[in-house]
Amino acid sequence: MPDSPQAEVDDPAGGPDLITFAEMPDRLEAAGLKRLSPQRCRQLAEEDPAWPVPLDQARKIGRMRLFDWRVIEPYFRSRTSRQGERTDLKDPPAADQ
């Protein structure tokens, strides 16, 4: 139709590929990455400063937060796993006085 908006057609990448924390484990596995639980994905989003989309800026529908997989996937690809590292035994960072 000539009167239809062309925004979606002009974007070669298409619209955002939105996923929730619950869908992240399946996407990780399908991408050939280590499968993490939805709870671990949420924990990374809350605690890792390298997480690409701050939780307060993520799209929200009801109680679900939505993330664009094309933004999140590179984070998981470049992330180094530190299994078993005891962060409670490390000295806290020195406060500047």
Buried (B, 14 or more C-beta within 10 A) or exposed (E): EEEEEEEEEEEEEEEEBBBBBEBBBEBBEEEEBEEBEBEEBBEBBEEEEEBBBEEEEBEEEEEBBBBBBEEBBEBBEEBEEEEEEEEEEEEEEEEEE
